[in-house]
Amino acid sequence: MGKKGEEIARADQAKQILEHPLYVEALATVKEALVQYLLDTKVAEEVERDRLYITIKALDLVNQHITSVLETGKLAEREQEDFLTQ
């Protein structure tokens, strides 16, 4: 399988992950809990707020990476289709 084929296969896997109910639930539940913890910090708990903020951003980065894999695969699929129709 070539590079385009691998990207298309990875896109299929990324789509399965992003659409899987357990992943969607876990992402929403964890992010909601982290935001609530962040909102519940006291004024003097700057370090804790920073830690929670970084954790929330890291969670977003994981989701963005999986979405990026999906988008890359979609682009590879379109390029492959365009190549085959020429």
Secondary structure, DSSP 8 states (H G I E B T S, - for coil): --HHHHHHHHHHHHHHHHH-HHHHHHHHHHHHHHHHHHHT--TT-HHHHHHHHHHHHHHHHHHHHHHHHHHHHHHHHHHHHHHHT-
